[in-house]
Amino acid sequence: MNETMICAVGNVATQPVFRDLANGPSARFRLAVTARYWDRDKSAWTDGHTNFFTVWANRQLAANASASLAVGDPVVVQGRLKVRTDVRDGQSRTSADIDAVAIGHDLARGTAAFRRTGKTETTEAAAAPPRPEPNWETPTGESDGTDREQQPEPAAVA
């Protein structure tokens, strides 16, 4: 089967929501991916358009992502791209989801310490009290990236 695989580098935009469903653990969060480019006129890196994805993780990846990720964390997500269209309140809406195969912190922007999980940790994550459900809608006018803190572009490795 042909599937569109994607690798997205961005920031966690919402706190991951973990659910233990009948078919296994599931987690989701929003990912903000902003293109950056060199503006020759300003001689500076500039933010371009921000795209938002809903990232879905299942099984052990769901438990680990829920326990490891926080809003603002720089991450790399690899998975299957799913573009969905639905009609709500008479308006057609399109959303882009990523069915994650792998999620990790972006080590170009910080450090991380890896810890293996055991059965006990997975059970504890599932038993944690549920977090409030975030609003998954992108507010109008907030996706242009103009109100975000500017991040310097990483230095090139020689």
BAFI-3210 file (N, C-alpha, C; in Angstrom, 3 decimals, decimal comma, padded with zeros to 6 digits):
// residues 158
n [1|2|3|4|5|6|7|8|9|10|11|12|13|14|15|16|17|18|19|20|21|22|23|24|25|26|27|28|29|30|31|32|33|34|35|36|37|38|39|40|41|42|43|44|45|46|47|48|49|50|51|52|53|54|55|56|57|58|59|60|61|62|63|64|65|66|67|68|69|70|71|72|73|74|75|76|77|78|79|80|81|82|83|84|85|86|87|88|89|90|91|92|93|94|95|96|97|98|99|100|101|102|103|104|105|106|107|108|109|110|111|112|113|114|115|116|117|118|119|120|121|122|123|124|125|126|127|128|129|130|131|132|133|134|135|136|137|138|139|140|141|142|143|144|145|146|147|148|149|150|151|152|153|154|155|156|157|158]
n.u [000,833|000,565|001,629|001,755|004,585|005,915|008,240|008,365|009,539|009,261|007,467|005,915|002,592|000,321|-000,565|000,074|-002,622|-003,597|-005,108|-006,528|-007,674|-010,062|-008,771|-006,132|-003,513|-003,650|-002,538|-002,564|-001,468|-000,944|001,137|003,311|004,718|007,077|008,289|011,567|013,565|016,332|016,447|017,548|017,410|017,046|019,137|018,878|017,491|014,181|010,837|008,566|005,429|003,293|002,464|000,011|-000,284|-002,131|-000,906|-000,934|-000,413|000,146|-000,209|002,768|004,271|002,438|002,124|004,762|005,198|003,258|004,222|006,653|006,606|006,108|004,391|005,829|008,184|010,854|010,519|010,906|008,961|007,982|005,929|002,770|001,114|-002,092|-004,674|-007,604|-010,994|-013,875|-017,290|-018,494|-020,884|-021,887|-019,633|-016,795|-013,983|-010,495|-008,054|-004,776|-003,291|-000,886|-000,029|001,834|004,982|007,424|008,677|010,641|012,805|014,193|017,438|019,124|018,424|018,575|019,263|018,795|017,858|017,816|015,555|014,812|011,646|009,592|007,221|005,875|006,079|004,568|002,019|001,602|001,531|-000,806|-002,626|-002,651|-004,359|-006,833|-006,103|-007,450|-009,387|-007,925|-008,609|-008,834|-008,960|-007,523|-007,054|-008,276|-006,011|-003,794|-001,912|000,094|002,615|003,701|003,468|005,107|007,994|011,154|013,433|016,859|018,599|020,163|023,724|025,906|027,619|031,010]
n.v [-001,165|002,194|004,879|008,191|009,195|011,237|013,534|015,636|018,613|020,446|022,294|021,220|022,008|021,730|020,267|016,806|014,491|011,682|008,521|005,502|003,159|000,668|-000,795|-000,357|001,882|005,400|008,536|012,061|015,151|018,614|019,811|022,370|023,617|025,603|027,219|028,410|030,996|032,616|036,002|038,149|040,910|041,842|040,624|038,454|035,569|034,582|033,919|031,880|030,752|029,071|025,732|023,532|020,379|017,496|015,140|011,692|009,029|005,601|002,692|001,713|003,928|005,987|006,090|006,718|009,172|010,783|010,864|012,129|014,536|018,094|021,243|023,377|021,970|021,130|018,953|015,981|014,359|011,385|009,816|008,637|010,684|012,020|013,495|015,072|015,841|017,475|018,411|020,916|022,648|023,638|024,433|023,606|021,853|021,303|019,090|018,188|015,275|013,337|010,071|008,783|007,123|007,353|009,465|012,078|014,129|017,158|017,211|019,115|021,424|021,250|019,222|015,783|013,119|009,742|007,255|003,923|002,284|000,352|-002,278|-001,408|001,420|002,049|001,216|002,970|005,428|005,129|005,013|007,540|010,591|011,844|014,499|017,795|018,173|019,674|022,543|021,866|023,446|025,816|029,062|031,895|033,941|033,396|031,785|032,868|033,201|035,579|036,371|034,811|033,916|034,759|032,388|031,762|030,659|027,479|027,159|026,393|023,309|022,919]
n.w [000,000|-000,848|000,988|002,286|003,697|006,266|007,660|010,233|011,713|014,560|017,108|020,143|020,475|022,048|025,200|025,443|025,144|026,797|026,389|027,494|025,572|024,359|022,361|022,988|024,287|023,472|022,251|021,676|020,218|019,337|016,768|015,909|013,036|011,700|008,902|008,175|006,832|005,157|005,122|002,861|002,612|005,235|006,435|008,193|009,892|009,210|010,225|008,486|007,192|009,544|009,981|011,292|012,791|013,814|015,889|016,204|018,387|019,186|021,314|022,989|022,204|022,566|025,384|026,146|024,795|025,993|028,613|028,247|026,738|026,574|026,329|023,956|023,636|021,433|018,737|016,684|014,366|012,860|010,497|009,091|006,801|006,987|005,413|006,166|005,435|006,517|007,240|009,244|011,029|008,645|007,284|005,355|006,482|006,651|007,809|008,854|009,769|011,578|011,729|013,971|013,805|014,951|017,527|018,735|020,787|019,469|019,060|018,038|019,145|021,869|024,834|025,862|028,084|027,872|028,981|029,561|029,402|031,582|032,321|034,625|034,589|032,313|033,100|035,257|033,907|032,432|034,513|035,531|036,428|034,142|031,857|031,235|028,261|025,460|023,333|020,008|017,830|015,614|016,480|014,697|012,976|014,562|013,442|011,946|012,915|013,833|016,474|017,953|019,906|018,670|017,445|017,270|014,352|014,216|014,490|011,785|011,313|011,012]
ca.u [000,000|001,323|001,252|002,617|005,349|006,350|009,097|008,104|010,335|008,539|007,290|004,666|001,729|-000,651|-000,179|-000,440|-003,778|-003,441|-006,321|-006,389|-008,866|-010,261|-007,769|-004,794|-003,279|-003,595|-002,243|-002,518|-001,081|-000,786|002,518|003,463|005,911|007,270|009,411|012,471|014,374|017,262|015,973|018,749|017,220|017,211|020,316|018,465|016,555|012,803|009,833|007,571|004,101|003,241|001,481|-000,329|-000,658|-002,503|-000,070|-001,548|000,519|-000,560|000,499|003,847|004,646|001,480|002,469|006,053|005,034|002,485|005,075|007,905|006,473|005,432|004,178|007,041|009,323|011,187|010,445|010,923|007,906|007,910|004,718|001,941|000,303|-003,503|-005,392|-009,025|-011,923|-015,206|-018,164|-019,024|-021,642|-022,048|-018,360|-015,843|-012,717|-009,448|-007,047|-003,652|-002,911|000,261|-000,093|003,264|005,758|008,508|008,674|011,809|013,205|015,126|018,696|019,807|017,964|018,671|019,746|017,796|018,391|016,936|015,276|013,978|010,439|009,228|005,777|005,363|005,944|003,457|000,799|001,455|001,135|-002,204|-003,433|-002,614|-005,659|-006,907|-005,937|-008,578|-009,311|-007,630|-009,341|-007,986|-009,134|-006,519|-007,733|-008,026|-005,005|-002,666|-001,020|001,043|003,945|004,216|003,466|005,985|009,348|012,090|014,479|017,973|018,887|021,357|024,965|026,326|028,768|032,065]
ca.v [000,000|003,439|005,855|009,356|009,301|012,608|013,801|017,031|019,149|021,606|022,423|020,723|023,175|021,446|019,173|015,527|013,904|010,222|007,755|004,048|002,710|-000,781|-001,390|000,005|003,293|006,365|009,907|013,026|016,522|019,453|020,124|023,587|023,540|026,906|027,307|029,542|031,292|033,733|037,211|038,893|042,342|042,090|039,869|037,721|034,475|035,032|032,860|031,835|030,290|027,969|024,677|022,770|018,987|016,703|013,938|010,564|007,957|004,442|001,677|002,181|005,280|006,902|006,233|007,404|010,565|011,464|011,051|012,818|015,790|019,243|022,344|024,124|021,089|020,913|017,522|015,441|013,350|010,659|009,012|008,675|011,892|011,778|014,755|014,789|016,931|017,230|019,577|021,231|023,902|024,093|024,852|022,537|022,022|020,349|018,940|017,313|014,451|012,448|008,822|008,722|005,893|007,707|010,832|012,310|015,518|017,672|017,430|020,290|022,575|020,993|017,893|014,889|011,931|008,630|006,259|002,814|002,092|-001,012|-002,482|-000,616|002,815|002,142|001,106|004,205|006,497|004,902|005,231|008,958|011,229|012,440|015,948|018,385|018,112|020,991|022,955|021,497|024,401|026,865|030,357|032,722|034,986|033,009|030,848|033,541|033,147|036,892|036,590|033,833|034,356|034,410|031,441|031,877|029,466|026,807|027,397|025,294|022,539|023,000]
ca.w [000,000|-000,900|001,993|002,308|004,941|006,498|008,815|010,570|012,814|015,069|018,556|020,707|020,654|023,106|026,088|024,946|025,817|026,814|026,660|027,435|024,859|024,294|021,465|023,442|024,600|022,379|022,677|020,577|020,538|018,157|016,422|015,110|012,187|011,069|007,962|008,401|005,657|005,287|004,458|002,462|002,865|006,674|006,883|009,395|009,703|009,361|010,268|007,428|007,593|010,503|009,740|012,486|012,573|014,980|015,908|016,898|018,753|019,724|022,105|023,863|021,779|023,192|026,800|026,254|024,365|027,023|029,787|027,913|025,996|027,174|025,395|023,628|023,359|020,026|018,453|015,327|014,274|011,597|010,435|007,894|006,669|006,673|005,235|006,335|005,169|007,056|007,244|010,566|011,047|007,274|006,698|005,069|007,198|006,295|008,857|008,521|010,910|011,404|012,489|014,289|013,927|015,873|018,045|019,578|020,980|018,470|019,770|017,496|019,919|023,310|025,203|026,452|028,753|027,530|030,013|029,096|030,199|031,949|032,424|035,742|034,175|031,371|033,889|036,018|032,983|032,088|035,708|035,897|036,197|032,802|031,756|030,514|026,802|024,887|022,143|018,880|016,745|015,512|016,464|013,528|013,128|015,404|012,765|011,065|013,506|014,190|017,911|018,590|020,238|017,604|017,801|016,323|013,551|014,736|013,760|010,915|011,786|009,994]
c.u [000,889|000,769|002,224|003,282|005,884|007,281|008,955|008,922|009,637|008,479|005,942|003,807|000,664|-000,132|-000,740|-001,599|-003,668|-004,784|-005,998|-007,689|-008,947|-009,207|-006,341|-004,649|-003,195|-003,293|-002,250|-002,083|-000,970|000,688|002,522|004,787|006,019|008,493|010,251|013,302|015,253|016,736|017,193|018,626|017,474|018,486|020,023|017,550|015,151|011,870|008,887|006,232|004,206|002,126|001,257|-000,793|-001,169|-001,721|-000,778|-000,473|-000,286|000,388|001,594|004,300|003,721|001,838|003,766|005,945|004,296|003,335|006,272|007,745|005,709|005,306|005,483|008,245|009,587|011,247|010,584|009,893|007,961|006,647|003,999|001,089|-001,110|-004,180|-006,879|-009,839|-013,270|-015,996|-018,732|-019,689|-021,753|-020,771|-017,461|-014,524|-011,751|-008,439|-005,978|-003,221|-001,669|000,052|001,358|003,798|006,874|008,380|009,913|012,068|014,242|016,421|019,542|019,466|018,010|019,184|018,604|018,515|017,395|016,787|014,401|012,763|010,242|007,721|005,169|005,126|004,786|002,139|000,551|001,006|-000,339|-003,115|-003,463|-003,970|-005,684|-006,756|-007,141|-008,323|-009,015|-008,534|-008,431|-008,108|-008,008|-007,247|-007,328|-006,994|-003,811|-001,676|000,010|002,443|004,481|004,271|004,344|007,332|010,292|013,164|015,625|018,184|020,148|022,574|025,328|027,549|029,805|032,789]
c.v [001,243|004,415|007,017|009,442|010,728|012,634|015,295|017,431|020,419|021,610|021,854|021,943|022,975|020,302|017,864|015,016|012,396|009,584|006,277|003,507|001,189|-001,459|-000,967|001,491|004,159|007,737|010,800|014,374|017,287|019,803|021,362|023,504|024,851|026,870|028,529|029,744|032,508|034,897|038,067|040,380|042,694|041,472|039,125|036,567|034,980|033,831|033,002|031,403|029,132|027,010|023,918|021,377|018,412|015,411|012,893|009,523|006,832|003,539|002,309|003,591|006,313|007,159|007,018|008,875|011,366|011,777|011,956|014,219|016,848|020,331|023,111|023,267|020,997|019,410|017,235|014,316|012,712|009,815|009,162|009,941|011,498|013,145|014,435|016,052|016,552|018,532|019,729|022,592|024,504|024,542|023,645|022,845|020,934|020,306|017,975|016,599|013,652|011,257|008,448|007,303|006,124|009,177|010,984|013,788|015,899|018,056|018,543|021,524|022,360|019,594|017,084|013,734|010,801|007,686|005,177|002,689|000,616|-001,107|-001,604|000,827|003,002|002,105|002,381|005,355|006,363|005,211|006,696|009,592|011,901|013,953|016,518|018,371|019,506|021,286|022,727|022,460|025,425|028,200|031,170|033,787|034,599|032,112|031,530|033,613|034,495|037,117|035,594|034,465|033,886|033,477|031,614|030,561|028,806|027,078|026,173|024,606|022,525|021,689]
c.w [000,000|000,120|001,924|003,673|005,050|007,709|009,092|011,791|013,289|016,578|018,976|021,046|021,731|023,961|025,527|025,811|025,670|027,133|026,555|026,855|024,838|023,422|021,816|023,695|023,343|022,976|021,451|021,113|019,240|018,011|015,538|014,358|011,415|010,170|008,315|007,141|005,936|004,463|004,146|002,751|004,328|007,231|008,184|009,008|010,021|009,382|009,093|008,007|008,582|010,111|011,038|012,087|013,889|014,880|016,765|017,155|019,390|020,492|022,969|023,492|022,420|024,651|026,969|025,862|025,430|028,249|029,511|027,342|026,778|026,114|025,211|023,316|021,859|019,756|016,964|015,316|012,897|011,620|009,117|007,901|006,263|006,590|005,249|006,036|005,766|007,024|008,650|010,511|009,650|006,595|006,498|005,770|006,759|007,428|008,375|009,795|010,561|012,321|012,776|014,375|014,941|016,254|018,920|019,748|019,927|019,178|019,165|018,331|021,423|023,561|025,809|027,127|028,536|028,716|029,409|030,008|030,488|032,038|033,521|035,324|033,218|032,123|034,683|035,130|032,628|033,276|036,137|035,623|034,829|032,862|031,019|029,008|026,250|023,691|020,946|017,713|016,774|015,458|015,242|013,860|013,968|014,694|011,879|011,646|013,957|015,688|018,657|018,899|019,137|018,140|016,808|015,591|014,101|013,855|012,934|011,505|010,683|009,858]
res [m|n|e|t|m|i|c|a|v|g|n|v|a|t|q|p|v|f|r|d|l|a|n|g|p|s|a|r|f|r|l|a|v|t|a|r|y|w|d|r|d|k|s|a|w|t|d|g|h|t|n|f|f|t|v|w|a|n|r|q|l|a|a|n|a|s|a|s|l|a|v|g|d|p|v|v|v|q|g|r|l|k|v|r|t|d|v|r|d|g|q|s|r|t|s|a|d|i|d|a|v|a|i|g|h|d|l|a|r|g|t|a|a|f|r|r|t|g|k|t|e|t|t|e|a|a|a|a|p|p|r|p|e|p|n|w|e|t|p|t|g|e|s|d|g|t|d|r|e|q|q|p|e|p|a|a|v|a]
***
